Amino acid sequence: MQKLQFGTYQFPYNPRRIQLSREPNLVEHILPGQGWVTQTLGEGPRRVLCQGELLGNTPQQTAELLEALWAGCQGEQTLTLPHGESFLAVVERLFWDAQGDGRVLSYEVAFSEKEGGGAG
């Protein structure tokens, strides 16, 4: 199994949780006096939610790992999942939470597939 990678940034170790989802694009149309009808307009973008920890020997080392993660999560890049699937994506959200003495940092990063990004 390979490591999660976004562009040239390779995660030091895979997140403890990787959640992949996809929802259809639905539109509801109101029919006066009759209710409504739901229409499916195809598949929506793939979304990937990753949760994990960055671990350093010192708080400074952990801060450097966070800085590298932040720098690596910029722009449109190819996201490669550990099982090999890849597609063009952007980061929707990056959240982190320092714990204890600062050597352990929990993070959550959410990726969203760009339009027409299905490469894998």
Rosetta blueprint (number, residue, H / E / L):
1 M L
2 Q L
3 K L
4 L L
5 Q E
6 F E
7 G L
8 T L
9 Y E
10 Q E
11 F L
12 P L
13 Y L
14 N L
15 P L
16 R L
17 R E
18 I E
19 Q E
20 L E
21 S E
22 R E
23 E E
24 P E
25 N E
26 L E
27 V E
28 E E
29 H E
30 I E
31 L E
32 P L
33 G L
34 Q L
35 G E
36 W E
37 V E
38 T E
39 Q E
40 T E
41 L E
42 G E
43 E E
44 G E
45 P E
46 R E
47 R E
48 V E
49 L E
50 C E
51 Q E
52 G E
53 E E
54 L E
55 L E
56 G L
57 N L
58 T L
59 P H
60 Q H
61 Q H
62 T H
63 A H
64 E H
65 L H
66 L H
67 E H
68 A H
69 L H
70 W H
71 A H
72 G H
73 C L
74 Q L
75 G L
76 E L
77 Q E
78 T E
79 L E
80 T E
81 L L
82 P L
83 H L
84 G L
85 E L
86 S E
87 F E
88 L E
89 A E
90 V E
91 V E
92 E E
93 R E
94 L E
95 F E
96 W E
97 D E
98 A E
99 Q E
100 G L
101 D L
102 G L
103 R L
104 V E
105 L E
106 S E
107 Y E
108 E E
109 V E
110 A E
111 F E
112 S E
113 E E
114 K E
115 E E
116 G E
117 G E
118 G E
119 A L
120 G L
